[in-house]
Amino acid sequence: MRIVLVALNAKYVHTNLAIRYLRACVQGEFPDVDLREFTINESMERIEAELYEAKADVIGFSCYIWNLKETLAVIRRLRPVSPHTRIVVGGPEVSFEGEAFLRENPEIDGVVLGEGEITFLELLRAWESGASLSQVQGLAWRASSREIILNPPRRQLAMAELPNPYNHEEELKGRLAYVETTRGCPFNCQYCLSSTFQGVRYLPPERFRQIMRQTLRYGARTIKLVDRTFNVNKEHALRILDIAREEAAHYPPEAGIRVHCEMAGELLDEEWLLYLQDYPQDLVQFEIGVQSTHPETLAAIHRPQHFERWAKYIREMQRLNKAHLHLDLIAGLPKEGWESFRRSFNEVYNLQPDMLQLGFLKVLKGSGLREQRGEYGLVFAPDPPYTILQTDDLSHDELLRLHRLEELLDRYYNSGRFSHSLAGAVGNYPTPFDFYHEFAEFWHGQGWFRQSWSAKALFEKLWDFVAAQKKAWGAELTAALRERLRLDYYLWERPNGVPDYLLPTEGALPPNYGEMKFSLQQHRGWEQIIPEFPGMDRRQWSRATAVEYFQEPQPRWLLFFYNKGRTQTYPVPGEFFNEVY
């Protein structure tokens, strides 16, 4: 029996963990199993052609909210030309309302409900032997053109029973390797499908070591743990991080290995801070779902947390500077209107995480909020990903404004390129939310959201906004913000030429500016500060560096060293000036 397992990922860098588990589970009995990964941006015709030419007896598709539309498009093209191929789907997007899904999609033979590793194996056995599918737990299947049968659910597997999903040699360079060390979640958040399952199961830590070792050997450098709440069990989580440190130690620091973990802020404590003190810098990235700080909203979604209590641990983590910190908010949750969301945004923004991810509620099949949608006036898109359109507390107009705000938050704050500019601009508004809202509405008024813009163009757009406020802000503040924007511009990349709008105003530069700039850049004293200096000739040094004077955030001369995709900055030592003068 020839089997092909298919995933349409959101991007090329993504990988699908589910089909790797399925392959590992069935290959002992069904060795002719192949994985095919595509992206949702590829031609559906090309995907269908490749699957048709595979001449499979069974094709299984992994379905999520981000790929269901495209997956069904492929299946509908494939079915007429492959009438004898059995098509089965699984994944969180089809695990609920399986009977209705099969009625709506007659091209599909079966739906795996919930965890599919054993269900899929038993399904293949039944198809190969000609046995009835009625004994395959966790399956919805088509007994005839009119009859659809929903079998009893399957018990949850202990994670120790699962095979290694990365037991096949593959190329993972430049891609994310997804790994799970737990299944389940201790919380009961009503927007999440994890609330439909009870308990948490754990992968034996040494099994994680084997998986991480293999993914690194295959070329992966980012290991993304898909655990819903990585720190639900502190002992388990710290052991996993111990192993990550031990395995990463076999590679040089420039390999850039990073382990991404989703954490619950409520479960942070002093022991976590003590542990991180001796942890390698930049090896871990913590993503913490705040979602909201509004008490009524937290009660409605069954998300107990005391943000003001655990925010102090975030500040301490930032002081340690060991982990990249991402904080998440969700707009469109029940009981959260414009003003309460504004407060939530400001409280989280003021922590200055490395990334602030603003998402929008997805009213998922099987979630508590989908069942309670009438109670909260939740209106959402009828097709995946079921994005919220309006609630009793947020109008559609307000949600559209938040979508625009989110886009600029991502382009500017999350890019990390505008830290000095944003600090200056945000400080001129009552709150950070007010700045981003006004900036986004300015973009909207200019029609800029309808176009694509390069990273370089974003500097100009921010300056256009600043310049438009000159009358209200005054010439002095506008000039100060231009200096900050110019500093960010130099930090972004080696400038071949500075745009006219970023040139300093007359009288803002020191006397003999041009002569000093050249002399400071070529000063031999840099060989005592920058190890690479002695190995570079004058031309190489000139191309790799820039020296510039800035008045903001404070008056100073800086040297920028552009090295291997990174920009390092060095204040020009005072003794250099004595020789230059």
URCOR-V559837 format. One record per pair of residues at least 24 apart in sequence whose C-alpha atoms are under 10 Angstrom apart, sorted by sequence separation. I is the first residue (numbers start at 1). GAP is how many residues later the second one is. If there is no record, write none. Layout:
{{I | GAP} {I | GAP}}
This chain:
{{3 | 24} {14 | 24} {15 | 24} {32 | 24} {35 | 24} {47 | 24} {51 | 24} {83 | 24} {85 | 24} {86 | 24} {87 | 24} {88 | 24} {89 | 24} {90 | 24} {91 | 24} {112 | 24} {113 | 24} {114 | 24} {158 | 24} {159 | 24} {181 | 24} {237 | 24} {258 | 24} {259 | 24} {260 | 24} {261 | 24} {262 | 24} {263 | 24} {264 | 24} {265 | 24} {266 | 24} {327 | 24} {361 | 24} {362 | 24} {363 | 24} {409 | 24} {412 | 24} {480 | 24} {518 | 24} {521 | 24} {545 | 24} {547 | 24} {548 | 24} {12 | 25} {14 | 25} {33 | 25} {34 | 25} {35 | 25} {36 | 25} {48 | 25} {49 | 25} {52 | 25} {57 | 25} {68 | 25} {90 | 25} {91 | 25} {112 | 25} {113 | 25} {114 | 25} {158 | 25} {202 | 25} {257 | 25} {258 | 25} {259 | 25} {260 | 25} {261 | 25} {262 | 25} {263 | 25} {264 | 25} {265 | 25} {327 | 25} {328 | 25} {361 | 25} {362 | 25} {363 | 25} {440 | 25} {460 | 25} {479 | 25} {483 | 25} {521 | 25} {522 | 25} {547 | 25} {12 | 26} {13 | 26} {33 | 26} {40 | 26} {41 | 26} {44 | 26} {48 | 26} {52 | 26} {56 | 26} {58 | 26} {59 | 26} {60 | 26} {61 | 26} {62 | 26} {63 | 26} {64 | 26} {65 | 26} {67 | 26} {68 | 26} {90 | 26} {112 | 26} {113 | 26} {157 | 26} {181 | 26} {256 | 26} {257 | 26} {258 | 26} {259 | 26} {260 | 26} {261 | 26} {262 | 26} {263 | 26} {264 | 26} {288 | 26} {326 | 26} {327 | 26} {360 | 26} {361 | 26} {362 | 26} {439 | 26} {442 | 26} {459 | 26} {479 | 26} {520 | 26} {521 | 26} {3 | 27} {11 | 27} {12 | 27} {40 | 27} {43 | 27} {44 | 27} {47 | 27} {48 | 27} {51 | 27} {52 | 27} {55 | 27} {57 | 27} {58 | 27} {59 | 27} {60 | 27} {61 | 27} {62 | 27} {63 | 27} {64 | 27} {65 | 27} {66 | 27} {79 | 27} {80 | 27} {89 | 27} {111 | 27} {112 | 27} {113 | 27} {156 | 27} {181 | 27} {200 | 27} {221 | 27} {253 | 27} {256 | 27} {257 | 27} {258 | 27} {259 | 27} {260 | 27} {261 | 27} {262 | 27} {263 | 27} {325 | 27} {326 | 27} {327 | 27} {328 | 27} {329 | 27} {330 | 27} {331 | 27} {332 | 27} {333 | 27} {334 | 27} {360 | 27} {361 | 27} {362 | 27} {409 | 27} {438 | 27} {439 | 27} {459 | 27} {520 | 27} {521 | 27} {1 | 28} {2 | 28} {3 | 28} {4 | 28} {5 | 28} {6 | 28} {7 | 28} {8 | 28} {9 | 28} {10 | 28} {11 | 28} {12 | 28} {39 | 28} {40 | 28} {42 | 28} {44 | 28} {45 | 28} {46 | 28} {47 | 28} {48 | 28} {49 | 28} {56 | 28} {57 | 28} {58 | 28} {59 | 28} {60 | 28} {61 | 28} {62 | 28} {63 | 28} {64 | 28} {65 | 28} {79 | 28} {111 | 28} {112 | 28} {180 | 28} {200 | 28} {253 | 28} {325 | 28} {326 | 28} {327 | 28} {328 | 28} {329 | 28} {330 | 28} {331 | 28} {332 | 28} {333 | 28} {359 | 28} {360 | 28} {361 | 28} {405 | 28} {408 | 28} {409 | 28} {518 | 28} {519 | 28} {520 | 28} {1 | 29} {2 | 29} {3 | 29} {4 | 29} {5 | 29} {6 | 29} {7 | 29} {8 | 29} {9 | 29} {10 | 29} {11 | 29} {12 | 29} {40 | 29} {41 | 29} {44 | 29} {45 | 29} {48 | 29} {49 | 29} {52 | 29} {53 | 29} {56 | 29} {57 | 29} {58 | 29} {59 | 29} {60 | 29} {61 | 29} {62 | 29} {63 | 29} {64 | 29} {65 | 29} {76 | 29} {78 | 29} {79 | 29} {110 | 29} {111 | 29} {112 | 29} {179 | 29} {200 | 29} {253 | 29} {324 | 29} {325 | 29} {326 | 29} {327 | 29} {328 | 29} {329 | 29} {330 | 29} {331 | 29} {332 | 29} {333 | 29} {360 | 29} {405 | 29} {407 | 29} {408 | 29} {459 | 29} {479 | 29} {517 | 29} {518 | 29} {532 | 29} {1 | 30} {2 | 30} {3 | 30} {4 | 30} {5 | 30} {6 | 30} {7 | 30} {8 | 30} {9 | 30} {10 | 30} {11 | 30} {40 | 30} {44 | 30} {47 | 30} {48 | 30} {52 | 30} {55 | 30} {56 | 30} {57 | 30} {58 | 30} {59 | 30} {60 | 30} {61 | 30} {62 | 30} {63 | 30} {64 | 30} {75 | 30} {76 | 30} {77 | 30} {90 | 30} {110 | 30} {111 | 30} {213 | 30} {230 | 30} {231 | 30} {253 | 30} {324 | 30} {325 | 30} {326 | 30} {327 | 30} {328 | 30} {329 | 30} {330 | 30} {331 | 30} {332 | 30} {333 | 30} {405 | 30} {406 | 30} {409 | 30} {459 | 30} {517 | 30} {518 | 30} {1 | 31} {2 | 31} {3 | 31} {4 | 31} {5 | 31} {6 | 31} {7 | 31} {8 | 31} {9 | 31} {10 | 31} {11 | 31} {39 | 31} {40 | 31} {43 | 31} {44 | 31} {47 | 31} {48 | 31} {51 | 31} {56 | 31} {62 | 31} {63 | 31} {64 | 31} {76 | 31} {89 | 31} {109 | 31} {110 | 31} {111 | 31} {180 | 31} {202 | 31} {205 | 31} {209 | 31} {212 | 31} {213 | 31} {216 | 31} {230 | 31} {231 | 31} {232 | 31} {249 | 31} {323 | 31} {324 | 31} {325 | 31} {326 | 31} {327 | 31} {328 | 31} {329 | 31} {330 | 31} {331 | 31} {332 | 31} {405 | 31} {406 | 31} {408 | 31} {409 | 31} {516 | 31} {517 | 31} {530 | 31} {532 | 31} {1 | 32} {2 | 32} {3 | 32} {4 | 32} {5 | 32} {6 | 32} {7 | 32} {8 | 32} {9 | 32} {45 | 32} {49 | 32} {62 | 32} {63 | 32} {75 | 32} {76 | 32} {88 | 32} {109 | 32} {110 | 32} {179 | 32} {200 | 32} {204 | 32} {205 | 32} {208 | 32} {212 | 32} {216 | 32} {229 | 32} {230 | 32} {231 | 32} {232 | 32} {248 | 32} {301 | 32} {329 | 32} {330 | 32} {404 | 32} {405 | 32} {408 | 32} {516 | 32} {517 | 32} {7 | 33} {8 | 33} {44 | 33} {45 | 33} {48 | 33} {52 | 33} {72 | 33} {75 | 33} {108 | 33} {109 | 33} {110 | 33} {179 | 33} {200 | 33} {203 | 33} {206 | 33} {209 | 33} {210 | 33} {213 | 33} {227 | 33} {228 | 33} {229 | 33} {230 | 33} {231 | 33} {234 | 33} {242 | 33} {300 | 33} {301 | 33} {318 | 33} {404 | 33} {405 | 33} {407 | 33} {456 | 33} {516 | 33} {526 | 33} {8 | 34} {108 | 34} {109 | 34} {119 | 34} {177 | 34} {178 | 34} {194 | 34} {202 | 34} {205 | 34} {206 | 34} {209 | 34} {213 | 34} {216 | 34} {221 | 34} {222 | 34} {223 | 34} {224 | 34} {225 | 34} {226 | 34} {227 | 34} {228 | 34} {229 | 34} {230 | 34} {231 | 34} {232 | 34} {233 | 34} {234 | 34} {238 | 34} {241 | 34} {245 | 34} {300 | 34} {301 | 34} {318 | 34} {402 | 34} {405 | 34} {406 | 34} {467 | 34} {514 | 34} {72 | 35} {88 | 35} {109 | 35} {119 | 35} {177 | 35} {202 | 35} {204 | 35} {205 | 35} {208 | 35} {209 | 35} {212 | 35} {213 | 35} {216 | 35} {220 | 35} {221 | 35} {222 | 35} {223 | 35} {224 | 35} {225 | 35} {226 | 35} {227 | 35} {228 | 35} {229 | 35} {231 | 35} {232 | 35} {234 | 35} {241 | 35} {245 | 35} {248 | 35} {298 | 35} {299 | 35} {300 | 35} {318 | 35} {334 | 35} {402 | 35} {404 | 35} {405 | 35} {408 | 35} {513 | 35} {72 | 36} {106 | 36} {118 | 36} {179 | 36} {192 | 36} {204 | 36} {205 | 36} {208 | 36} {212 | 36} {219 | 36} {221 | 36} {222 | 36} {223 | 36} {224 | 36} {225 | 36} {226 | 36} {227 | 36} {228 | 36} {229 | 36} {231 | 36} {232 | 36} {290 | 36} {291 | 36} {292 | 36} {293 | 36} {297 | 36} {298 | 36} {299 | 36} {300 | 36} {311 | 36} {315 | 36} {318 | 36} {333 | 36} {401 | 36} {404 | 36} {405 | 36} {456 | 36} {513 | 36} {113 | 37} {118 | 37} {178 | 37} {203 | 37} {205 | 37} {206 | 37} {209 | 37} {210 | 37} {213 | 37} {220 | 37} {221 | 37} {222 | 37} {223 | 37} {224 | 37} {225 | 37} {231 | 37} {234 | 37} {238 | 37} {242 | 37} {285 | 37} {286 | 37} {287 | 37} {288 | 37} {289 | 37} {290 | 37} {291 | 37} {292 | 37} {297 | 37} {298 | 37} {307 | 37} {311 | 37} {314 | 37} {315 | 37} {401 | 37} {403 | 37} {404 | 37} {425 | 37} {455 | 37} {456 | 37} {464 | 37} {520 | 37} {521 | 37} {22 | 38} {102 | 38} {110 | 38} {113 | 38} {115 | 38} {116 | 38} {118 | 38} {177 | 38} {205 | 38} {209 | 38} {220 | 38} {221 | 38} {222 | 38} {223 | 38} {224 | 38} {229 | 38} {234 | 38} {238 | 38} {241 | 38} {245 | 38} {266 | 38} {267 | 38} {284 | 38} {285 | 38} {286 | 38} {287 | 38} {288 | 38} {289 | 38} {290 | 38} {291 | 38} {292 | 38} {296 | 38} {297 | 38} {298 | 38} {314 | 38} {315 | 38} {334 | 38} {402 | 38} {405 | 38} {417 | 38} {421 | 38} {463 | 38} {520 | 38} {521 | 38} {530 | 38} {8 | 39} {101 | 39} {102 | 39} {103 | 39} {106 | 39} {109 | 39} {110 | 39} {111 | 39} {113 | 39} {114 | 39} {115 | 39} {118 | 39} {176 | 39} {177 | 39} {244 | 39} {245 | 39} {266 | 39} {281 | 39} {282 | 39} {283 | 39} {284 | 39} {285 | 39} {286 | 39} {287 | 39} {288 | 39} {289 | 39} {290 | 39} {291 | 39} {292 | 39} {296 | 39} {297 | 39} {308 | 39} {312 | 39} {314 | 39} {334 | 39} {360 | 39} {401 | 39} {404 | 39} {405 | 39} {460 | 39} {463 | 39} {509 | 39} {510 | 39} {520 | 39} {521 | 39} {99 | 40} {100 | 40} {102 | 40} {106 | 40} {110 | 40} {113 | 40} {114 | 40} {115 | 40} {116 | 40} {117 | 40} {244 | 40} {265 | 40} {266 | 40} {269 | 40} {273 | 40} {277 | 40} {281 | 40} {282 | 40} {283 | 40} {284 | 40} {285 | 40} {286 | 40} {287 | 40} {288 | 40} {289 | 40} {290 | 40} {291 | 40} {295 | 40} {296 | 40} {297 | 40} {307 | 40} {311 | 40} {401 | 40} {404 | 40} {415 | 40} {418 | 40} {422 | 40} {459 | 40} {509 | 40} {510 | 40} {517 | 40} {530 | 40} {6 | 41} {19 | 41} {86 | 41} {98 | 41} {99 | 41} {112 | 41} {113 | 41} {114 | 41} {115 | 41} {116 | 41} {156 | 41} {160 | 41} {162 | 41} {177 | 41} {187 | 41} {216 | 41} {231 | 41} {264 | 41} {265 | 41} {266 | 41} {268 | 41} {269 | 41} {272 | 41} {273 | 41} {276 | 41} {279 | 41} {280 | 41} {281 | 41} {282 | 41} {283 | 41} {284 | 41} {285 | 41} {286 | 41} {287 | 41} {288 | 41} {289 | 41} {292 | 41} {294 | 41} {295 | 41} {307 | 41} {334 | 41} {335 | 41} {408 | 41} {417 | 41} {418 | 41} {421 | 41} {425 | 41} {460 | 41} {508 | 41} {509 | 41} {517 | 41} {529 | 41} {19 | 42} {98 | 42} {99 | 42} {103 | 42} {114 | 42} {115 | 42} {156 | 42} {158 | 42} {159 | 42} {160 | 42} {161 | 42} {173 | 42} {177 | 42} {178 | 42} {185 | 42} {186 | 42} {187 | 42} {241 | 42} {265 | 42} {268 | 42} {278 | 42} {280 | 42} {281 | 42} {282 | 42} {291 | 42} {294 | 42} {334 | 42} {360 | 42} {407 | 42} {411 | 42} {417 | 42} {421 | 42} {459 | 42} {460 | 42} {508 | 42} {509 | 42} {517 | 42} {18 | 43} {19 | 43} {95 | 43} {97 | 43} {98 | 43} {99 | 43} {103 | 43} {158 | 43} {159 | 43} {160 | 43} {164 | 43} {167 | 43} {172 | 43} {173 | 43} {176 | 43} {177 | 43} {180 | 43} {182 | 43} {183 | 43} {184 | 43} {185 | 43} {186 | 43} {241 | 43} {266 | 43} {267 | 43} {268 | 43} {269 | 43} {270 | 43} {273 | 43} {274 | 43} {277 | 43} {279 | 43} {280 | 43} {281 | 43} {293 | 43} {294 | 43} {297 | 43} {333 | 43} {334 | 43} {359 | 43} {360 | 43} {401 | 43} {412 | 43} {459 | 43} {508 | 43} {18 | 44} {95 | 44} {103 | 44} {118 | 44} {157 | 44} {158 | 44} {159 | 44} {160 | 44} {163 | 44} {164 | 44} {166 | 44} {167 | 44} {170 | 44} {171 | 44} {172 | 44} {173 | 44} {175 | 44} {176 | 44} {177 | 44} {178 | 44} {179 | 44} {180 | 44} {181 | 44} {182 | 44} {183 | 44} {184 | 44} {185 | 44} {265 | 44} {266 | 44} {268 | 44} {269 | 44} {273 | 44} {276 | 44} {277 | 44} {278 | 44} {279 | 44} {292 | 44} {296 | 44} {297 | 44} {334 | 44} {358 | 44} {359 | 44} {411 | 44} {418 | 44} {526 | 44} {529 | 44} {6 | 45} {17 | 45} {18 | 45} {95 | 45} {103 | 45} {117 | 45} {156 | 45} {158 | 45} {159 | 45} {160 | 45} {162 | 45} {166 | 45} {169 | 45} {170 | 45} {172 | 45} {173 | 45} {174 | 45} {175 | 45} {176 | 45} {177 | 45} {178 | 45} {179 | 45} {180 | 45} {181 | 45} {182 | 45} {183 | 45} {184 | 45} {185 | 45} {187 | 45} {265 | 45} {266 | 45} {268 | 45} {272 | 45} {276 | 45} {277 | 45} {295 | 45} {333 | 45} {358 | 45} {404 | 45} {428 | 45} {504 | 45} {5 | 46} {16 | 46} {102 | 46} {117 | 46} {164 | 46} {165 | 46} {166 | 46} {168 | 46} {169 | 46} {171 | 46} {172 | 46} {173 | 46} {174 | 46} {175 | 46} {176 | 46} {177 | 46} {178 | 46} {179 | 46} {180 | 46} {181 | 46} {182 | 46} {183 | 46} {186 | 46} {264 | 46} {265 | 46} {268 | 46} {270 | 46} {274 | 46} {276 | 46} {294 | 46} {332 | 46} {360 | 46} {412 | 46} {504 | 46} {526 | 46} {4 | 47} {102 | 47} {160 | 47} {164 | 47} {166 | 47} {167 | 47} {170 | 47} {171 | 47} {172 | 47} {173 | 47} {174 | 47} {175 | 47} {176 | 47} {177 | 47} {178 | 47} {179 | 47} {180 | 47} {181 | 47} {182 | 47} {183 | 47} {185 | 47} {186 | 47} {212 | 47} {266 | 47} {273 | 47} {276 | 47} {293 | 47} {294 | 47} {332 | 47} {358 | 47} {359 | 47} {411 | 47} {412 | 47} {496 | 47} {504 | 47} {525 | 47} {526 | 47} {60 | 48} {99 | 48} {100 | 48} {159 | 48} {166 | 48} {167 | 48} {169 | 48} {170 | 48} {171 | 48} {172 | 48} {173 | 48} {174 | 48} {175 | 48} {176 | 48} {177 | 48} {178 | 48} {179 | 48} {180 | 48} {182 | 48} {184 | 48} {265 | 48} {292 | 48} {293 | 48} {332 | 48} {358 | 48} {495 | 48} {525 | 48} {90 | 49} {99 | 49} {166 | 49} {169 | 49} {170 | 49} {171 | 49} {172 | 49} {173 | 49} {178 | 49} {181 | 49} {182 | 49} {265 | 49} {292 | 49} {294 | 49} {357 | 49} {358 | 49} {428 | 49} {494 | 49} {523 | 49} {4 | 50} {60 | 50} {61 | 50} {62 | 50} {98 | 50} {99 | 50} {164 | 50} {168 | 50} {172 | 50} {180 | 50} {182 | 50} {291 | 50} {293 | 50} {294 | 50} {356 | 50} {408 | 50} {412 | 50} {494 | 50} {495 | 50} {496 | 50} {525 | 50} {526 | 50} {3 | 51} {4 | 51} {5 | 51} {60 | 51} {88 | 51} {98 | 51} {99 | 51} {182 | 51} {292 | 51} {293 | 51} {358 | 51} {494 | 51} {495 | 51} {521 | 51} {525 | 51} {2 | 52} {3 | 52} {4 | 52} {60 | 52} {88 | 52} {98 | 52} {166 | 52} {292 | 52} {293 | 52} {357 | 52} {358 | 52} {425 | 52} {494 | 52} {520 | 52} {524 | 52} {2 | 53} {3 | 53} {4 | 53} {5 | 53} {6 | 53} {7 | 53} {8 | 53} {9 | 53} {88 | 53} {97 | 53} {291 | 53} {292 | 53} {293 | 53} {340 | 53} {341 | 53} {356 | 53} {357 | 53} {424 | 53} {425 | 53} {520 | 53} {523 | 53} {2 | 54} {3 | 54} {4 | 54} {5 | 54} {6 | 54} {7 | 54} {8 | 54} {9 | 54} {182 | 54} {290 | 54} {291 | 54} {293 | 54} {337 | 54} {339 | 54} {355 | 54} {356 | 54} {424 | 54} {523 | 54} {1 | 55} {2 | 55} {3 | 55} {4 | 55} {5 | 55} {6 | 55} {7 | 55} {8 | 55} {9 | 55} {181 | 55} {182 | 55} {292 | 55} {293 | 55} {332 | 55} {333 | 55} {336 | 55} {337 | 55} {338 | 55} {339 | 55} {355 | 55} {425 | 55} {1 | 56} {2 | 56} {3 | 56} {4 | 56} {5 | 56} {6 | 56} {7 | 56} {8 | 56} {10 | 56} {181 | 56} {230 | 56} {292 | 56} {332 | 56} {335 | 56} {336 | 56} {337 | 56} {338 | 56} {357 | 56} {424 | 56} {425 | 56} {490 | 56} {520 | 56} {523 | 56} {1 | 57} {2 | 57} {3 | 57} {4 | 57} {5 | 57} {6 | 57} {7 | 57} {9 | 57} {10 | 57} {230 | 57} {291 | 57} {331 | 57} {332 | 57} {333 | 57} {334 | 57} {335 | 57} {336 | 57} {337 | 57} {338 | 57} {356 | 57} {357 | 57} {424 | 57} {490 | 57} {519 | 57} {520 | 57} {523 | 57} {8 | 58} {9 | 58} {229 | 58} {290 | 58} {332 | 58} {333 | 58} {334 | 58} {335 | 58} {336 | 58} {337 | 58} {355 | 58} {356 | 58} {423 | 58} {424 | 58} {490 | 58} {519 | 58} {8 | 59} {181 | 59} {229 | 59} {332 | 59} {333 | 59} {334 | 59} {335 | 59} {354 | 59} {355 | 59} {421 | 59} {422 | 59} {425 | 59} {520 | 59} {7 | 60} {8 | 60} {60 | 60} {224 | 60} {229 | 60} {332 | 60} {333 | 60} {334 | 60} {338 | 60} {353 | 60} {354 | 60} {355 | 60} {421 | 60} {424 | 60} {425 | 60} {519 | 60} {520 | 60} {222 | 61} {223 | 61} {224 | 61} {332 | 61} {333 | 61} {337 | 61} {338 | 61} {341 | 61} {352 | 61} {353 | 61} {354 | 61} {355 | 61} {420 | 61} {421 | 61} {423 | 61} {424 | 61} {487 | 61} {516 | 61} {519 | 61} {8 | 62} {222 | 62} {265 | 62} {332 | 62} {337 | 62} {354 | 62} {421 | 62} {422 | 62} {486 | 62} {487 | 62} {518 | 62} {519 | 62} {8 | 63} {222 | 63} {260 | 63} {263 | 63} {331 | 63} {332 | 63} {420 | 63} {421 | 63} {422 | 63} {487 | 63} {517 | 63} {7 | 64} {259 | 64} {260 | 64} {261 | 64} {262 | 64} {263 | 64} {332 | 64} {338 | 64} {349 | 64} {420 | 64} {421 | 64} {486 | 64} {487 | 64} {516 | 64} {6 | 65} {258 | 65} {260 | 65} {261 | 65} {262 | 65} {419 | 65} {420 | 65} {421 | 65} {487 | 65} {515 | 65} {516 | 65} {8 | 66} {58 | 66} {258 | 66} {260 | 66} {287 | 66} {291 | 66} {302 | 66} {332 | 66} {418 | 66} {419 | 66} {420 | 66} {421 | 66} {422 | 66} {483 | 66} {484 | 66} {486 | 66} {487 | 66} {494 | 66} {291 | 67} {301 | 67} {332 | 67} {418 | 67} {420 | 67} {421 | 67} {483 | 67} {484 | 67} {485 | 67} {493 | 67} {494 | 67} {287 | 68} {288 | 68} {289 | 68} {291 | 68} {301 | 68} {331 | 68} {417 | 68} {418 | 68} {419 | 68} {420 | 68} {421 | 68} {483 | 68} {484 | 68} {493 | 68} {494 | 68} {58 | 69} {285 | 69} {287 | 69} {288 | 69} {291 | 69} {300 | 69} {418 | 69} {419 | 69} {420 | 69} {482 | 69} {483 | 69} {484 | 69} {490 | 69} {491 | 69} {493 | 69} {494 | 69} {512 | 69} {57 | 70} {287 | 70} {291 | 70} {332 | 70} {417 | 70} {418 | 70} {480 | 70} {482 | 70} {483 | 70} {484 | 70} {490 | 70} {491 | 70} {492 | 70} {19 | 71} {57 | 71} {331 | 71} {417 | 71} {418 | 71} {480 | 71} {481 | 71} {483 | 71} {487 | 71} {491 | 71} {18 | 72} {19 | 72} {331 | 72} {416 | 72} {417 | 72} {479 | 72} {480 | 72} {481 | 72} {490 | 72} {493 | 72} {18 | 73} {417 | 73} {418 | 73} {479 | 73} {480 | 73} {492 | 73} {493 | 73} {494 | 73} {417 | 74} {418 | 74} {480 | 74} {492 | 74} {493 | 74} {331 | 75} {417 | 75} {491 | 75} {492 | 75} {300 | 76} {416 | 76} {417 | 76} {491 | 76} {187 | 77} {490 | 77} {491 | 77} {491 | 78} {490 | 79} {179 | 80} {178 | 81} {179 | 81} {180 | 81} {350 | 81} {3 | 82} {177 | 82} {178 | 82} {349 | 82} {350 | 82} {2 | 83} {3 | 83} {4 | 83} {5 | 83} {6 | 83} {114 | 83} {349 | 83} {5 | 84} {347 | 84} {349 | 84} {346 | 85} {347 | 85} {345 | 86} {346 | 86} {347 | 86} {345 | 87} {346 | 87} {326 | 88} {343 | 88} {345 | 88} {346 | 88} {342 | 89} {343 | 89} {344 | 89} {342 | 90} {343 | 90} {25 | 91} {26 | 91} {30 | 91} {342 | 91} {25 | 92} {26 | 92} {29 | 92} {341 | 92} {342 | 92} {24 | 93} {25 | 93} {22 | 94} {23 | 94} {26 | 94} {27 | 94} {30 | 94} {21 | 95} {22 | 95} {25 | 95} {26 | 95} {29 | 95} {30 | 95} {342 | 95} {21 | 96} {22 | 96} {25 | 96} {26 | 96} {29 | 96} {18 | 97} {19 | 97} {20 | 97} {22 | 97} {23 | 97} {18 | 98} {19 | 98} {22 | 98} {23 | 98} {26 | 98} {18 | 99} {22 | 99} {26 | 99} {93 | 100} {92 | 101} {195 | 107} {190 | 108} {189 | 109} {192 | 109} {189 | 110} {190 | 110} {191 | 110} {189 | 111} {190 | 111} {191 | 111} {189 | 112} {190 | 112} {191 | 112} {188 | 113} {189 | 113} {190 | 113} {188 | 114} {189 | 114} {187 | 115} {188 | 115} {189 | 115} {187 | 116} {188 | 116} {187 | 117} {3 | 121} {1 | 123} {1 | 126} {1 | 127} {424 | 128} {424 | 129} {423 | 130} {421 | 131} {420 | 132} {421 | 132} {420 | 133} {25 | 137} {24 | 138} {25 | 138} {24 | 139} {25 | 139} {22 | 140} {23 | 140} {24 | 140} {25 | 140} {21 | 141} {22 | 141} {23 | 141} {24 | 141} {21 | 142} {23 | 142} {24 | 142} {191 | 142} {20 | 143} {21 | 143} {22 | 143} {23 | 143} {24 | 143} {190 | 143} {191 | 143} {20 | 144} {21 | 144} {23 | 144} {24 | 144} {20 | 145} {21 | 145} {23 | 145} {19 | 146} {20 | 146} {21 | 146} {18 | 147} {20 | 147} {17 | 148} {20 | 148} {17 | 149} {15 | 157} {14 | 158} {13 | 159} {13 | 160} {14 | 160} {15 | 160} {16 | 160} {17 | 160} {18 | 160} {13 | 161} {14 | 161} {15 | 161} {16 | 161} {17 | 161} {12 | 162} {13 | 162} {14 | 162} {15 | 162} {16 | 162} {17 | 162} {12 | 163} {13 | 163} {14 | 163} {15 | 163} {16 | 163} {17 | 163} {11 | 164} {12 | 164} {13 | 164} {14 | 164} {192 | 169} {191 | 170} {192 | 170} {196 | 170} {191 | 171} {192 | 171} {193 | 171} {195 | 171} {196 | 171} {191 | 172} {192 | 172} {193 | 172} {194 | 172} {195 | 172} {196 | 172} {190 | 173} {191 | 173} {192 | 173} {193 | 173} {194 | 173} {195 | 173} {190 | 174} {191 | 174} {192 | 174} {193 | 174} {191 | 175} {192 | 175} {193 | 175} {190 | 176} {191 | 176} {192 | 176} {190 | 177} {191 | 177} {192 | 177} {189 | 178} {190 | 178} {191 | 178} {189 | 179} {190 | 179} {191 | 179} {188 | 180} {189 | 180} {190 | 180} {190 | 181} {190 | 182} {17 | 209} {96 | 268} {97 | 268} {96 | 269} {97 | 269} {95 | 270} {96 | 270} {93 | 271} {94 | 271} {95 | 271} {96 | 271} {92 | 272} {93 | 272} {94 | 272} {92 | 273} {93 | 273} {92 | 274} {93 | 291} {93 | 292} {65 | 297} {65 | 299} {65 | 300} {69 | 314} {68 | 315} {69 | 315} {68 | 316} {69 | 316} {67 | 317} {68 | 317} {65 | 318} {66 | 318} {67 | 318} {65 | 319} {66 | 319} {64 | 320} {65 | 320} {64 | 321} {65 | 321}}
